[in-house]
Amino acid sequence: MALEQFRPRGFNFLPPVVKNLLIINGLFFLATITFDTVYHVDLDKYLGLFYFESPYFQPWQYITYMFMHAGFNHILFNMFALWMFGYALENYWGGKKFLFYYLVTGVGAALIQTMVNWYEISSIKDAALIYQNAPSPEAFVDFLRVNFKGSYNPEGLQAFISNWSLTPNNQNFVQESYSIVNDFITSKINIPTVGASGSVFGILLAFGMMFPNQLLYIYFLFPIKAKWVVIFYGAAELYFGVTNTQSNIAHFAHLGGMLFGFFMILYWKKNNTHHNYYN
C-alpha cells in the first residue's frame, strides 16, 4: 500500500507520540550534557545499556538506553528518522500501537545486542584461555589484533612488546601481558550501548512494509521506493555486523529492531489488528 493511499483519522505531521518522543530524547540529551559539564557525572554509566557482567549493568537500562545518545549528530539523525517515518506510522496505526511498537523494537534491539555481546565476549574469553596456555610476544600480538582490532593500538604497546621479545620467557612480562589482556576484556564488557537506532530501524522496516511503494528521495534528489531502502539498509547492517566494520556502531542492535518489528507486524497481520488502538 502506498503512502498516498491511506486516509488515517486525525492526520498531522507531528502527532503526539512522535512529538513527545522527540521532546523526551531532547531532554535526556540536554541532561547528559548538563550533568557532565556541571556535576561531572556521566549519565551513560547509569542509563546506557551495559553487558550483564558489567558492574554498571542495571535492568532498567533495557529501556533507558534508547533515550541516550553519543553526540549531536547521533541524536539528530535518529530524531529526524523518527519524525520522517514515524509520523506516517502513528497516523496509520494510532498513538498507542505506535508507542508499543517503538518500545518493543527498542527492547528487542537491546536483547539482540546482549546476545551478540555474549557470543563475542565468550569467544574472547576462550581465546584468552588458549593464549594463557602458551604465552609469547607473538601470541600476545595476535590475540589483540584478532579480538580487539577496533581498539588495539600497536604503537601504544610497542615498547612493552619489544622489551618482552628480548626475554620471551621472562615471567614478569608474561604476567603483565595477562593483566593487559584482562584490561582489554574488561573494557569490552564496560562499553555501553546508547541510542534510539534500534527503534528507528524498526520504524524504517515498518514504513517499508506498510507503504512499500512510497517514493523516498535520497539526498532530496534521487527517488527510490521505500521497500528497496529497507532492503538496502538491512543488507548493509548485516554486512557491517558480520564483517565488524565500523565496530563502534551496534549494527546487530539495528538488525534486532528490524527483526522484532518484522515479526510483530506479521503477528498483527495474522490477527488482523492493523486498525486497532486509534485514539
C-alpha positions in Angstrom: 0.0 0.0 0.0 1.4 3.4 -1.0 1.5 6.2 1.5 -0.9 8.3 -0.6 -3.5 5.6 -0.5 -4.3 5.6 3.2 -6.6 8.0 5.0 -6.0 7.8 8.7 -8.0 9.8 11.2 -6.5 12.9 12.7 -3.6 13.1 10.2 -0.9 15.6 11.1 2.8 16.0 10.6 3.7 15.9 14.3 1.4 13.5 16.1 1.5 13.4 19.9 3.6 10.2 20.5 6.3 11.2 17.9 6.3 14.8 19.4 6.7 13.6 22.9 9.4 11.1 22.0 11.3 13.9 20.3 11.0 16.0 23.4 12.0 13.2 25.8 15.1 12.3 23.7 16.0 16.0 23.6 15.6 16.4 27.4 17.8 13.3 28.0 20.4 14.7 25.7 20.5 18.1 27.4 20.6 16.3 30.8 23.6 14.3 29.7 25.5 17.4 28.7 24.4 19.3 31.9 25.3 16.5 34.3 28.7 16.0 32.6 29.5 19.7 32.5 28.2 20.9 35.8 28.4 17.8 38.1 31.0 15.7 36.2 28.6 12.8 36.2 28.4 10.5 33.2 24.8 9.6 32.8 25.7 6.9 30.3 27.0 4.8 33.3 23.5 4.8 34.7 21.2 4.9 31.7 23.2 3.4 28.8 22.9 -0.4 28.3 25.8 -2.4 29.7 26.6 -6.1 29.3 25.1 -8.1 32.2 28.6 -8.9 33.6 29.5 -5.2 33.9 29.4 -3.6 37.4 27.4 -0.8 35.7 24.6 -3.0 34.5 21.0 -2.4 35.7 17.8 -3.9 34.4 16.2 -0.6 33.6 18.9 0.1 31.0 16.9 -2.0 28.5 14.5 0.9 28.4 16.6 4.0 29.2 19.4 3.3 26.8 17.2 4.2 23.8 16.8 7.7 25.1 20.6 8.3 25.4 22.8 9.4 22.5 26.5 9.7 21.9 26.6 13.1 20.4 24.7 15.8 18.4 25.0 14.0 15.0 23.7 10.8 16.6 20.6 12.3 18.1 20.0 14.5 15.0 20.0 11.5 12.6 17.8 9.4 14.9 15.2 12.1 15.7 15.0 13.1 12.0 14.4 9.5 11.0 11.9 9.1 13.9 9.9 12.0 12.6 10.3 11.3 8.9 9.0 7.7 9.1 7.2 7.7 12.5 4.6 10.4 11.8 3.1 8.4 9.0 3.0 5.2 11.1 1.5 6.9 14.1 -1.3 8.4 11.9 -1.9 5.0 10.3 -1.7 2.9 13.5 -2.7 5.3 16.2 -0.6 6.5 19.1 -0.9 3.5 21.5 0.0 1.0 18.9 2.9 3.1 17.5 4.3 3.6 21.0 4.1 -0.1 21.8 5.9 -0.9 18.6 8.6 1.7 19.3 9.3 0.4 22.8 9.2 -3.3 21.8 11.6 -2.9 18.9 13.9 -0.9 21.2 13.9 -3.6 23.8 14.2 -6.2 21.1 17.2 -4.5 19.7 18.8 -4.4 23.2 18.2 -8.1 23.6 19.8 -9.0 20.3 22.8 -6.7 21.2 23.1 -8.6 24.5 23.2 -11.9 22.7 25.8 -10.7 20.3 27.9 -9.3 23.1 27.6 -12.6 25.0 28.8 -14.5 21.9 31.7 -12.1 21.3 32.9 -11.9 24.9 32.6 -15.6 25.4 34.7 -16.2 22.3 37.3 -13.7 23.5 37.5 -15.3 26.9 38.0 -18.7 25.3 40.8 -17.2 23.1 42.3 -15.7 26.3 42.5 -19.1 27.9 44.2 -20.5 24.9 46.7 -17.7 25.0 47.4 -18.1 28.7 48.3 -21.8 28.0 51.0 -20.7 25.5 52.0 -17.1 26.1 54.6 -15.4 23.9 55.1 -11.9 22.4 53.8 -13.2 19.0 50.7 -14.9 20.5 50.0 -11.7 22.6 50.1 -9.5 19.5 47.9 -12.0 17.5 45.4 -12.2 20.3 44.9 -8.4 20.5 44.9 -8.0 16.7 42.2 -10.6 16.2 40.0 -9.9 19.1 40.4 -6.1 19.5 41.2 -4.9 16.1 38.9 -1.9 16.6 40.7 -0.7 19.7 44.2 -2.4 19.6 46.9 0.3 19.2 50.2 -1.4 18.4 52.2 1.8 18.9 50.9 2.1 22.5 52.3 -1.3 23.4 55.3 -1.3 21.2 57.8 -0.7 24.0 56.3 -3.5 26.1 56.3 -5.9 23.2 59.9 -5.0 22.1 61.2 -5.5 25.6 59.4 -8.7 26.1 60.7 -10.0 22.8 64.3 -9.7 24.2 63.5 -12.1 27.0 60.4 -14.1 25.9 60.5 -16.4 28.9 60.5 -13.6 31.5 57.5 -14.3 33.8 57.2 -10.6 34.7 56.3 -9.8 31.1 54.1 -12.8 30.9 52.1 -11.7 34.0 51.9 -8.2 32.7 50.5 -9.5 29.4 47.8 -11.3 31.3 46.9 -8.1 33.0 46.7 -6.2 29.7 44.5 -9.0 28.2 42.2 -8.8 31.2 42.1 -5.0 30.9 41.0 -5.3 27.2 38.3 -7.8 28.1 37.1 -5.5 31.0 37.0 -2.5 28.6 34.9 -4.6 26.2 32.4 -5.5 28.9 32.1 -1.9 30.1 31.2 -0.3 26.8 27.6 0.9 26.9 25.1 0.8 24.0 23.2 4.0 23.6 20.7 5.4 21.1 17.2 5.1 19.6 18.6 3.4 16.5 17.1 0.0 17.2 13.6 1.6 17.4 14.3 3.8 14.4 15.4 0.9 12.2 12.2 -0.9 13.4 10.2 2.1 12.3 12.0 2.1 8.9 11.2 -1.6 8.5 7.5 -0.9 9.3 7.3 2.0 6.9 8.7 -0.2 4.2 6.2 -2.9 4.9 3.2 -0.6 5.3 4.0 1.7 2.4 6.4 -0.3 0.2 5.9 1.8 -3.0 6.1 5.2 -1.4 8.9 7.2 -3.0 11.7 8.4 -0.8 14.1 11.0 -2.1 17.7 10.1 -1.3 19.7 13.3 -0.6 16.4 15.0 -1.6 17.2 14.2 -5.3 17.0 10.5 -6.2 13.6 8.8 -5.8 13.6 5.2 -4.6 10.7 3.1 -3.3 10.6 2.5 0.4 10.9 -1.3 0.2 14.2 -1.0 -1.6 15.5 1.4 1.0 14.6 -1.1 3.8 16.3 -4.0 1.9 19.4 -1.9 1.3 19.7 -0.8 4.9 19.0 -4.3 6.2 21.7 -5.8 3.9 24.2 -3.1 4.8 23.7 -3.5 8.5 24.1 -7.3 8.2 27.3 -6.8 6.2 28.8 -4.3 8.6 27.9 -6.5 11.6 29.3 -9.7 10.2 32.5 -8.1 9.0 32.8 -6.0 12.1 33.1 -2.9 10.0 32.5 0.4 12.0 32.9 -1.6 15.2 31.8 1.3 17.4 28.3 1.0 15.9 25.8 -1.6 17.2 24.8 -3.0 13.8 23.2 -6.1 15.3 21.0 -3.9 17.5 19.8 -2.2 14.4 19.0 -5.5 12.8 17.4 -6.6 16.1 14.9 -3.7 15.9 14.1 -4.6 12.3 13.7 -8.3 13.3 11.4 -7.7 16.2 9.4 -5.3 14.1 9.1 -7.7 11.2 7.6 -10.5 13.4 5.4 -8.1 15.3 3.9 -6.8 12.0 3.4 -10.4 10.8 1.6 -11.2 14.1 -0.7 -8.2 13.7 -1.4 -9.0 10.1 -2.3 -12.6 11.0 -4.6 -11.4 13.8 -6.0 -8.5 11.7 -5.1 -5.8 14.2 -4.0 -3.1 11.7 -6.5 -0.5 12.6 -6.9 -1.0 16.3 -5.8 1.4 19.0 -6.8 4.7 17.3 -7.0 7.5 19.8 
